[in-house]
Amino acid sequence: MIDHKEIVNIANLASLDLDDEEVTLYASRLRRILAFFQKISDLDDENEEGDADRGNPLLCKERDLCHEGRLRPDRIEPSLPPGALLANTEFSADGFFVVKKVIE
């Protein structure tokens, strides 16, 4: 069960400053979300045929389910020249984007 302490810990990890009312609100919401996922986990899907691994030959268990050839082959294409990429940025230096530091 998600409690007050866990919500405060998650908020700290996300650099969020939550008051007690917000912590209570988010704890309630997160409990409801987790309860929904628990319902999904409890479903009996043993006899269900899934689509998650179709189209990926590395994950397919049965070759005929893979739909080989659905993915286009990789191909090298020219990219935009650096000047065009940097034309709409406010700050650039030496051919690179200059952005504000986000990690302390």
C-alpha positions in Angstrom: 0.0 0.0 0.0 1.3 3.5 -0.9 1.6 5.7 2.1 2.5 9.3 2.9 6.2 8.5 3.3 6.5 6.9 -0.1 4.7 9.8 -1.9 7.1 12.2 -0.2 10.1 10.1 -1.3 8.8 10.0 -4.9 8.2 13.8 -4.9 11.7 14.3 -3.6 13.1 12.1 -6.4 11.2 14.2 -8.9 12.3 17.5 -7.2 8.6 18.3 -6.4 7.7 20.3 -3.3 4.3 19.0 -2.2 2.3 20.1 0.8 0.4 17.6 3.0 -2.8 18.1 1.1 -1.1 17.3 -2.2 0.6 14.3 -0.7 -2.7 12.9 0.5 -4.3 13.6 -2.9 -1.5 11.9 -4.9 -1.4 8.9 -2.5 -5.1 8.4 -3.1 -4.7 8.7 -6.9 -1.7 6.4 -7.0 -3.5 3.8 -4.9 -6.4 3.8 -7.4 -4.0 3.4 -10.3 -2.1 0.6 -8.7 -5.4 -1.1 -7.8 -6.4 -0.9 -11.5 -3.1 -2.5 -12.5 -3.6 -5.2 -9.9 -7.0 -6.0 -11.5 -5.3 -6.4 -14.9 -2.6 -8.6 -13.4 -5.3 -10.8 -11.8 -6.9 -11.5 -15.2 -6.6 -15.1 -16.4 -4.8 -14.7 -19.8 -3.3 -18.2 -19.9 -5.4 -19.2 -22.9 -5.2 -15.8 -24.7 -3.2 -15.2 -27.8 -1.4 -11.9 -27.5 -0.1 -9.4 -30.1 2.9 -8.0 -28.1 5.5 -10.0 -29.9 4.1 -10.0 -33.4 6.2 -8.3 -35.9 9.4 -8.7 -33.9 11.2 -11.8 -35.1 13.5 -11.7 -32.0 10.4 -12.1 -29.7 8.2 -14.3 -31.9 7.7 -17.8 -30.7 6.0 -18.9 -33.9 7.4 -17.8 -37.2 4.0 -17.4 -39.0 2.9 -14.9 -36.3 5.8 -12.6 -37.0 4.6 -11.1 -40.2 8.1 -11.0 -41.6 8.7 -8.2 -44.0 6.3 -5.7 -42.3 9.1 -3.5 -41.2 11.0 -1.4 -43.7 14.7 -2.0 -44.1 17.0 0.5 -42.5 18.4 3.0 -45.0 20.8 5.9 -44.7 19.4 9.2 -45.7 21.0 12.6 -45.7 20.3 14.8 -42.6 19.8 18.5 -42.4 23.0 20.6 -42.6 24.1 22.0 -39.2 23.3 25.6 -40.2 19.7 24.7 -40.9 19.3 22.8 -37.6 20.7 25.7 -35.6 18.9 28.5 -37.6 15.9 28.6 -35.2 17.7 28.3 -31.9 18.3 31.3 -29.8 21.6 30.1 -28.4 24.3 28.0 -30.2 28.1 27.8 -30.0 30.6 26.0 -32.2 27.9 24.2 -34.1 26.0 22.9 -31.0 22.8 23.8 -29.2 23.4 25.7 -26.0 20.9 24.8 -23.3 20.4 25.6 -19.7 21.9 23.1 -17.2 19.1 20.8 -15.9 21.1 18.4 -13.7 22.8 19.6 -10.6 
